[in-house]
Amino acid sequence: MEYLTHDLARMSVLLGTPIFYPSEYLNITARDRTSDLDMFTAWLGFGYPDVLQKVVFDTGSDFSWIRCNMTRINSTESYQGASYAPADSFTSKLVFCGSSNCLKAGGRCKVGGNDHCFFSTHYMDASSTQGIVFTDELNLTYFVSVKHFLFGCATSDVGYFGDVDGLIGLGRGPMSLAQQI
């Protein structure tokens, strides 16, 4: 909890606005988080009804993503074994090419493809992920959620991400969780 309190205080200073206090809203207990290869992970809910996903909190990234099952979104791309499926969420919205959300996410259109907004993210350790951009509810706790959270539905990744389902960007950019809150 000490690291989380420190990170929230840092985000508050960087953004120049007060951030909610973890003792009042966000209560991640010891069983909800792990330290795995220098990564801080937690279980967060995506969608409505929410599906719990184990994600890495990454202060060096802005864009968030999770592995997704895309089989019912008229897409040939899907992440094998992913438990979150945008088609199963009542609040999921596909982000289309050329939209303001696609531009914010740094998304692009595939030549000769459909209207989906695609993302591709590369990291310093040569790992990468790619997929389709969506918005949906991000449930931090039972009582705190971020509506219309913009994130990527990963259909493939390269490198070592461990046993996590995705990554939550806590960087300083406009797509970070702090900015979207």
C-alpha positions as CSV (number, residue, x, y, z in Angstrom):
1,M,0.0,0.0,0.0
2,E,3.0,2.3,0.6
3,Y,4.0,2.1,-3.1
4,L,0.5,2.8,-4.2
5,T,0.2,5.8,-1.9
6,H,3.5,7.2,-3.1
7,D,2.5,6.7,-6.8
8,L,-0.9,8.4,-6.3
9,A,0.8,11.4,-4.5
10,R,3.3,11.6,-7.5
11,M,0.4,11.6,-10.0
12,S,-1.4,14.3,-8.0
13,V,1.7,16.5,-8.2
14,L,2.3,15.8,-11.9
15,L,-1.3,16.5,-12.8
16,G,-1.8,19.4,-10.4
17,T,-5.1,18.0,-9.2
18,P,-6.0,15.9,-6.2
19,I,-6.2,12.2,-6.8
20,F,-8.5,9.9,-4.7
21,Y,-6.9,8.6,-1.5
22,P,-6.4,4.8,-1.5
23,S,-7.6,4.4,2.1
24,E,-11.0,5.8,1.1
25,Y,-11.5,4.2,-2.3
26,L,-8.8,1.8,-3.6
27,N,-8.1,-1.1,-1.3
28,I,-5.7,-3.6,-2.9
29,T,-5.0,-6.2,-0.3
30,A,-1.9,-8.4,-0.1
31,R,-3.7,-11.3,-1.8
32,D,-4.8,-9.0,-4.7
33,R,-1.3,-7.9,-5.7
34,T,2.0,-9.6,-6.3
35,S,5.5,-8.6,-7.1
36,D,6.6,-10.7,-10.1
37,L,9.9,-10.0,-11.7
38,D,9.9,-6.3,-10.5
39,M,6.4,-5.8,-11.7
40,F,3.5,-4.6,-9.5
41,T,0.4,-6.5,-10.5
42,A,-3.2,-6.4,-9.4
43,W,-6.6,-7.7,-10.5
44,L,-8.9,-5.2,-12.1
45,G,-12.3,-5.6,-13.7
46,F,-13.0,-4.8,-17.3
47,G,-16.4,-4.4,-18.8
48,Y,-20.0,-4.8,-17.6
49,P,-20.4,-7.4,-16.2
50,D,-16.7,-7.2,-15.3
51,V,-14.1,-9.8,-16.0
52,L,-11.1,-9.8,-13.7
53,Q,-7.8,-9.4,-15.4
54,K,-4.3,-9.6,-13.8
55,V,-2.5,-6.4,-15.0
56,V,0.9,-4.9,-14.6
57,F,1.1,-1.3,-13.4
58,D,3.7,0.4,-15.5
59,T,4.9,3.9,-14.8
60,G,6.9,4.0,-18.0
61,S,4.0,3.5,-20.3
62,D,0.9,5.5,-21.1
63,F,-1.3,3.2,-23.2
64,S,-3.1,0.4,-21.4
65,W,-4.0,-3.0,-23.0
66,I,-5.3,-6.4,-22.1
67,R,-5.4,-9.7,-24.1
68,C,-8.8,-10.1,-25.7
69,N,-11.0,-12.7,-27.2
70,M,-12.2,-11.1,-30.4
71,T,-14.0,-14.0,-32.0
72,R,-17.4,-12.3,-32.1
73,I,-16.3,-8.8,-33.2
74,N,-16.1,-9.8,-36.9
75,S,-12.3,-9.9,-36.6
76,T,-10.1,-12.7,-37.6
77,E,-7.7,-11.7,-34.9
78,S,-8.0,-13.0,-31.3
79,Y,-5.7,-13.8,-28.4
80,Q,-5.9,-17.5,-27.7
81,G,-7.1,-18.2,-24.1
82,A,-8.1,-14.6,-23.3
83,S,-11.0,-14.3,-20.9
84,Y,-12.2,-10.7,-21.7
85,A,-14.3,-10.5,-24.8
86,P,-15.6,-7.1,-25.8
87,A,-18.7,-8.8,-27.3
88,D,-19.7,-10.0,-23.8
89,S,-19.6,-6.5,-22.3
90,F,-22.7,-4.3,-22.4
91,T,-20.5,-1.2,-22.2
92,S,-17.8,-2.0,-24.7
93,K,-17.4,0.3,-27.7
94,L,-15.2,-0.3,-30.7
95,V,-13.1,2.7,-31.6
96,F,-13.2,3.4,-35.3
97,C,-10.4,4.6,-37.6
98,G,-10.0,8.4,-37.9
99,S,-12.0,9.1,-34.7
100,S,-10.7,11.4,-32.0
101,N,-10.2,8.4,-29.7
102,C,-8.2,6.6,-32.3
103,L,-6.0,9.6,-32.8
104,K,-5.5,9.9,-29.0
105,A,-4.5,6.3,-28.8
106,G,-2.0,6.7,-31.5
107,G,-4.0,4.2,-33.5
108,R,-3.9,3.6,-37.3
109,C,-6.0,2.0,-40.1
110,K,-4.9,-1.1,-41.9
111,V,-4.7,-0.6,-45.7
112,G,-7.6,-2.6,-47.2
113,G,-8.9,-3.5,-43.8
114,N,-12.0,-2.6,-41.9
115,D,-12.8,0.5,-39.9
116,H,-11.3,-0.8,-36.7
117,C,-8.6,1.4,-35.0
118,F,-5.4,-0.7,-34.6
119,F,-2.6,-0.1,-32.1
120,S,0.9,-1.4,-31.9
121,T,3.1,-0.7,-28.9
122,H,6.8,-1.5,-28.6
123,Y,8.9,-1.5,-25.4
124,M,12.5,-0.9,-24.5
125,D,13.1,-4.6,-23.8
126,A,12.1,-5.4,-27.5
127,S,8.7,-6.8,-26.4
128,S,5.6,-5.6,-28.2
129,T,1.9,-6.0,-28.5
130,Q,-0.7,-5.1,-31.1
131,G,-4.5,-5.3,-31.5
132,I,-7.7,-3.2,-31.7
133,V,-8.7,-0.1,-29.7
134,F,-11.8,-0.1,-27.5
135,T,-13.5,1.8,-24.7
136,D,-15.1,0.0,-21.8
137,E,-15.6,0.3,-18.0
138,L,-12.5,-0.2,-15.9
139,N,-13.5,-1.3,-12.4
140,L,-10.8,-0.4,-9.8
141,T,-13.0,-1.6,-6.9
142,Y,-16.7,-2.5,-6.5
143,F,-17.4,1.2,-6.0
144,V,-14.9,3.0,-8.2
145,S,-14.9,2.7,-12.0
146,V,-13.6,4.7,-14.9
147,K,-16.3,5.0,-17.6
148,H,-15.3,4.9,-21.3
149,F,-11.7,3.8,-20.4
150,L,-9.7,3.8,-23.7
151,F,-7.4,0.8,-24.0
152,G,-6.1,-1.8,-26.5
153,C,-7.5,-5.3,-26.9
154,A,-4.3,-7.2,-27.7
155,T,-4.5,-9.9,-30.3
156,S,-0.8,-10.8,-30.2
157,D,2.3,-9.9,-28.2
158,V,6.0,-10.7,-28.4
159,G,8.3,-10.9,-25.4
160,Y,7.9,-11.8,-21.8
161,F,4.8,-10.5,-20.1
162,G,4.7,-13.4,-17.5
163,D,1.3,-14.6,-16.4
164,V,-0.4,-11.2,-16.7
165,D,-3.4,-10.4,-18.9
166,G,-2.2,-6.9,-19.8
167,L,-0.7,-3.6,-18.7
168,I,-2.1,-0.4,-17.1
169,G,-0.1,2.7,-18.2
170,L,0.6,5.0,-15.3
171,G,3.0,7.3,-17.3
172,R,2.7,11.1,-17.8
173,G,1.0,11.1,-21.2
174,P,-2.6,11.7,-22.2
175,M,-3.6,8.0,-22.4
176,S,-2.4,7.1,-18.9
177,L,-4.9,5.9,-16.3
178,A,-4.3,9.1,-14.3
179,Q,-5.3,11.3,-17.3
180,Q,-8.3,9.2,-18.1
181,I,-9.6,9.4,-14.5
